[in-house]
Amino acid sequence: MAWNILHGANDSKDGKAHAIQIIREINPDVILMVETYGSGKIIADSLGYNFHLIAPEGTALDDKNVNLSIISSYPFGERIDTNFPFFWVEGKL
């Protein structure tokens, strides 16, 4: 599943709860999420999924300035970083 959740689903009442409900209904194995802005970890934890923030290693997982996340029902493999984490994702699941 690929989803731009628009400003971390924070612009509408119960936005994160609605995002979680939609994901739960679709039941994807992997979600490539754009515009997570601090909400990705909360969403992943609510679903019991693994979470990876596309940001330099050591970045707080709830950093509201970070745009990209991967949420997966499977564990992640080796971490591969890029010099441009805001713009694209390189790596292995």
C-alpha positions, 0 to 999 in steps of 0.5 A: 500500500502507498499512501499520502496521509496529508500532514500526518492525518492531523488536519481532521478530527480523529484523523489518525484513528481514521487512518488506522481504521482504513489500514486495518480494513485493507490489511496490507503487509507493507505501507509506504507512507508519505507525509507522516510528520510524526504520526507514523510510529503511532499508526504502526504501534496501533496496528502492531506493525514494525516501523521505519522512519526514513531519516538519518539514524538517531532521528526521533521516531515521532519527529514532526519534520520527517516526511517518509515512513515504511510500516510493515507487518514483517521485520526489517532487514539491513538498514541502508541510509541515503544522503537525501532521506526526505526525497526518496527511499533506498534500501531493503525490507 
